[in-house]
Amino acid sequence: MYFPVADINVHPLVPPLVAFAVSFFTSMGGVSGAFMLLPFQVSVLGYSSPSVSATNQLFNIVAIPGGIYRFIREQRMLWPLAWAVVIGTLPGVFIGAWVRVQWLPDPKNFKFFAGIVLLYLGYRLVLDVFKGSKGKGMAANAENRPSVGQAKFSMSTISFEFDQDSYSVSTLKIYLLCFIVGIIGGIYGIGGGSIIAPFMVAIFGLPVYTVAGAALMGTFATSIAGVAFYSFLARYYPGVSVAPDIGLGLLFGLGGLAGIYMGARCQKYFAPRTIKMVLCFCVLFVAGKYILNFFF
């Protein structure tokens, strides 16, 4: 099947099957899987124009709602944190989208940038695997998931209770982190949840179950803004493929929707350490390939 915007030919079953497999595992940690799908599109499908970032964000829009629904249904959506993530990330997404189109249209330069982002993600995953997470609520406790309570938001602090413990984090620090992540996510074509979630757990010491829902909500909202802004920029760059490939994005998104839903349901049957080790290998392999290809 030919996709005109991406200018590639691929069997229509390949995108949803790949998206399902990736999202099934990554969703167990509260990540949509977009950070792994972009290397697949660039290296395997040969889709490397700026519009691949917008297509990747379209995947998020279609794939994430099922996961958000589960977090809300289980009363594990930390709304003050979710809105702080959205507010902090949105301005950065617009800047990142402009940088991608204006300064990183060359596939070689973009792959180098993607390699750096993936290298950082791999580093965070390695730390999580060998040092363990500071937050509570891991998959082993999936049969008895507590809910979020006493959530409060102010200009200085976000606080809440979870699993009989109290947590608080600086609102300003959340905004600053999310703004920087928004720029990276806008360039790379991810909502930023795959970067935000490790920071929230490892640096701020928040429970992974509360962080996952907020990260997915932030990724969903910022991906909508990202797709809209890339579509807007397409008017001013007629000679460059900027707007998303709707057909390809929808196929990836449908596979991701099923993968995220099934991953959330099957989470308790998989050891988090095993999942993270698989992700570590995939992320670091792709990161190394992109960075080495830039220099050699």
C-alpha positions as CSV (number, residue, x, y, z in Angstrom):
1,M,0.0,0.0,0.0
2,Y,1.3,3.4,-1.0
3,F,1.2,6.3,1.5
4,P,1.7,9.6,-0.5
5,V,2.8,12.0,2.3
6,A,5.4,9.5,3.6
7,D,6.2,8.5,0.1
8,I,6.6,4.8,1.1
9,N,5.1,1.5,0.2
10,V,4.2,-0.9,3.1
11,H,1.7,-3.7,3.7
12,P,-1.3,-2.2,5.6
13,L,-1.0,-4.8,8.4
14,V,2.7,-4.0,9.2
15,P,2.1,-0.6,11.0
16,P,-0.7,-1.7,13.4
17,L,1.1,-5.0,14.2
18,V,4.4,-3.2,15.0
19,A,2.6,-0.5,17.0
20,F,0.7,-3.2,19.0
21,A,3.9,-5.1,19.9
22,V,5.7,-1.9,20.9
23,S,2.8,-0.4,22.9
24,F,2.0,-3.6,24.6
25,F,5.3,-3.6,26.5
26,T,5.9,0.2,26.8
27,S,2.4,0.9,28.2
28,M,3.2,-1.2,31.2
29,G,5.4,1.7,32.3
30,G,3.0,4.4,31.3
31,V,4.6,5.2,28.0
32,S,2.8,5.1,24.6
33,G,5.7,3.7,22.6
34,A,6.0,6.6,20.2
35,F,9.7,6.9,21.0
36,M,10.3,3.4,19.6
37,L,8.0,3.7,16.6
38,L,9.9,6.7,15.2
39,P,13.2,4.8,14.7
40,F,11.1,2.0,13.0
41,Q,9.6,4.5,10.6
42,V,13.0,6.2,9.8
43,S,15.2,3.1,9.6
44,V,12.9,0.4,8.4
45,L,10.2,2.2,6.4
46,G,12.6,4.9,5.1
47,Y,10.3,7.7,6.3
48,S,12.5,10.5,7.5
49,S,11.0,13.8,6.4
50,P,9.8,16.3,9.1
51,S,6.2,15.0,8.7
52,V,7.3,11.7,10.4
53,S,7.3,13.6,13.7
54,A,3.8,14.8,13.1
55,T,2.7,11.3,12.1
56,N,4.2,9.9,15.3
57,Q,2.2,12.4,17.3
58,L,-1.0,11.4,15.4
59,F,-0.3,7.8,16.6
60,N,-0.4,9.2,20.2
61,I,-3.7,10.8,19.6
62,V,-5.3,7.6,18.4
63,A,-3.5,5.2,20.8
64,I,-3.6,6.8,24.2
65,P,-7.3,7.3,25.1
66,G,-7.7,3.6,26.1
67,G,-4.9,3.9,28.6
68,I,-6.2,7.2,30.0
69,Y,-9.6,5.6,30.4
70,R,-8.1,2.8,32.5
71,F,-6.3,5.2,34.8
72,I,-9.4,7.3,35.3
73,R,-11.5,4.3,35.9
74,E,-9.1,2.9,38.5
75,Q,-8.9,6.4,40.2
76,R,-5.2,6.6,39.6
77,M,-5.3,9.8,37.5
78,L,-3.5,12.5,39.4
79,W,-5.3,15.5,37.8
80,P,-3.2,18.4,39.3
81,L,0.0,16.7,38.0
82,A,-1.7,15.9,34.7
83,W,-2.7,19.5,34.1
84,A,0.7,20.8,35.2
85,V,2.3,18.5,32.7
86,V,0.0,19.8,29.9
87,I,0.5,23.5,30.8
88,G,4.3,23.1,31.1
89,T,4.7,21.0,27.9
90,L,2.6,22.9,25.4
91,P,4.8,26.0,24.8
92,G,7.8,23.7,24.3
93,V,6.0,21.6,21.7
94,F,5.4,24.6,19.5
95,I,9.1,25.6,19.7
96,G,10.2,22.0,19.0
97,A,8.0,21.7,16.0
98,W,9.5,24.8,14.5
99,V,13.1,23.7,15.2
100,R,12.4,20.3,13.5
101,V,11.1,22.0,10.3
102,Q,13.6,24.9,10.2
103,W,16.8,23.4,11.5
104,L,16.6,19.5,11.3
105,P,15.0,18.6,7.9
106,D,18.1,16.7,7.0
107,P,17.6,13.0,7.9
108,K,21.2,12.6,8.9
109,N,21.0,15.5,11.5
110,F,17.6,14.3,12.7
111,K,18.9,10.8,13.2
112,F,21.8,12.1,15.3
113,F,19.3,14.1,17.5
114,A,17.0,11.1,17.8
115,G,20.1,9.0,18.8
116,I,20.9,11.4,21.6
117,V,17.3,11.4,22.9
118,L,17.2,7.6,22.8
119,L,20.6,7.3,24.5
120,Y,19.3,9.4,27.4
121,L,16.2,7.3,27.6
122,G,18.3,4.1,27.6
123,Y,20.5,5.6,30.4
124,R,17.4,6.3,32.5
125,L,16.1,2.8,31.9
126,V,19.4,1.2,32.8
127,L,19.4,3.1,36.1
128,D,15.9,2.0,36.8
129,V,16.8,-1.6,36.1
130,F,19.9,-1.8,38.3
131,K,19.1,0.7,41.0
132,G,15.3,0.2,41.3
133,S,12.6,2.8,41.3
134,K,12.1,5.2,44.2
135,G,8.4,5.2,43.7
136,K,5.9,2.7,45.0
137,G,3.2,0.9,43.1
138,M,5.1,-1.6,41.0
139,A,3.5,-4.3,38.8
140,A,3.9,-6.9,41.6
141,N,1.3,-5.0,43.5
142,A,-1.1,-4.9,40.6
143,E,-3.8,-7.0,42.2
144,N,-4.3,-4.3,44.9
145,R,-3.9,-0.9,43.3
146,P,-4.7,2.0,45.7
147,S,-6.3,5.2,44.4
148,V,-5.1,8.8,44.6
149,G,-6.5,10.9,47.3
150,Q,-6.3,14.4,48.8
151,A,-4.8,15.9,45.6
152,K,-4.1,19.6,45.9
153,F,-2.6,22.1,43.6
154,S,-1.1,25.6,44.3
155,M,1.4,27.9,42.5
156,S,4.1,26.5,44.7
157,T,3.3,22.8,45.3
158,I,1.4,19.8,44.0
159,S,0.6,17.4,46.9
160,F,-1.4,14.1,47.2
161,E,-1.8,10.9,49.1
162,F,-1.2,7.4,47.6
163,D,-0.8,4.0,49.3
164,Q,-0.9,5.5,52.8
165,D,1.9,7.9,52.0
166,S,2.0,11.7,51.3
167,Y,3.9,13.2,48.4
168,S,4.6,16.8,47.3
169,V,6.6,18.3,44.4
170,S,7.4,21.8,43.4
171,T,5.0,23.1,40.7
172,L,7.7,25.4,39.3
173,K,10.1,22.4,38.9
174,I,7.3,20.5,37.1
175,Y,6.7,23.4,34.7
176,L,10.4,23.8,33.9
177,L,11.0,20.1,33.3
178,C,7.9,19.8,31.1
179,F,8.8,22.9,29.1
180,I,12.3,21.4,28.2
181,V,10.7,18.0,27.5
182,G,8.1,19.7,25.3
183,I,10.8,21.1,23.1
184,I,12.5,17.7,22.8
185,G,9.2,16.0,22.2
186,G,8.1,18.5,19.6
187,I,11.3,17.9,17.6
188,Y,11.3,14.1,18.0
189,G,7.6,13.6,17.5
190,I,6.7,12.2,21.0
191,G,4.5,13.8,23.6
192,G,7.3,13.6,26.1
193,G,5.8,11.0,28.5
194,S,8.7,8.7,27.9
195,I,11.1,11.4,29.3
196,I,8.8,12.9,31.9
197,A,7.8,9.6,33.6
198,P,11.4,8.5,34.4
199,F,12.2,11.9,35.8
200,M,9.1,12.0,38.0
201,V,9.9,8.6,39.4
202,A,13.7,8.6,39.7
203,I,14.3,12.3,40.5
204,F,11.1,13.5,42.3
205,G,10.4,10.1,43.9
206,L,6.7,9.9,42.9
207,P,4.8,6.6,42.6
208,V,5.0,5.1,39.1
209,Y,1.2,4.4,39.1
210,T,0.4,8.1,39.6
211,V,3.0,9.3,37.2
212,A,2.0,7.0,34.4
213,G,-1.6,8.4,34.1
214,A,-0.4,12.1,34.2
215,A,2.4,11.4,31.6
216,L,-0.1,9.7,29.2
217,M,-2.6,12.6,29.6
218,G,0.2,15.1,29.0
219,T,1.4,13.2,25.9
220,F,-2.2,13.0,24.6
221,A,-2.8,16.8,24.9
222,T,0.5,17.9,23.6
223,S,0.3,15.5,20.6
224,I,-2.9,17.2,19.6
225,A,-1.2,20.5,19.7
226,G,1.8,19.1,17.9
227,V,-0.2,17.7,15.0
228,A,-2.2,21.0,14.7
229,F,1.0,23.1,14.6
230,Y,2.8,20.8,12.1
231,S,-0.2,21.1,9.9
232,F,-0.1,24.9,10.2
233,L,3.6,25.0,9.5
234,A,3.0,23.0,6.3
235,R,1.5,26.1,4.6
236,Y,4.8,27.9,4.9
237,Y,7.1,25.1,3.8
238,P,5.5,24.0,0.5
239,G,8.6,22.2,-0.7
240,V,9.0,20.1,2.5
241,S,6.8,17.2,3.8
242,V,5.6,18.7,7.1
243,A,1.9,17.7,7.7
244,P,1.3,14.1,9.1
245,D,0.5,11.1,6.9
246,I,-3.1,10.6,8.1
247,G,-3.5,7.0,6.8
248,L,-0.2,5.8,8.2
249,G,-0.7,7.6,11.5
250,L,-4.2,6.0,11.9
251,L,-2.9,2.5,11.2
252,F,-0.1,2.9,13.8
253,G,-2.6,4.4,16.2
254,L,-5.1,1.6,15.9
255,G,-2.4,-0.9,16.7
256,G,-1.2,1.2,19.6
257,L,-4.8,1.6,21.0
258,A,-5.1,-2.2,21.2
259,G,-1.5,-2.6,22.5
260,I,-1.9,0.0,25.3
261,Y,-5.2,-1.4,26.4
262,M,-3.9,-5.0,26.5
263,G,-0.6,-4.0,28.1
264,A,-2.4,-2.3,30.9
265,R,-4.5,-5.4,31.5
266,C,-1.6,-7.8,31.4
267,Q,0.9,-5.7,33.3
268,K,0.6,-7.8,36.5
269,Y,1.8,-11.0,34.7
270,F,5.1,-9.5,33.6
271,A,8.1,-8.6,35.9
272,P,8.9,-4.9,35.4
273,R,12.6,-5.7,35.4
274,T,12.2,-8.0,32.4
275,I,10.3,-5.4,30.4
276,K,12.8,-2.7,31.2
277,M,15.7,-4.8,30.2
278,V,14.1,-5.6,26.8
279,L,13.4,-1.8,26.3
280,C,17.0,-1.0,27.3
281,F,18.4,-3.2,24.6
282,C,16.1,-1.9,21.9
283,V,16.7,1.8,22.8
284,L,20.4,1.6,23.2
285,F,20.9,-0.4,20.0
286,V,19.0,2.1,17.9
287,A,20.7,5.1,19.7
288,G,24.2,3.6,19.0
289,K,23.3,3.0,15.4
290,Y,22.1,6.5,14.8
291,I,25.0,8.2,16.5
292,L,27.7,6.1,14.9
293,N,26.1,6.6,11.4
294,F,26.3,10.3,11.9
295,F,30.1,10.2,12.3
296,F,30.9,7.3,10.0
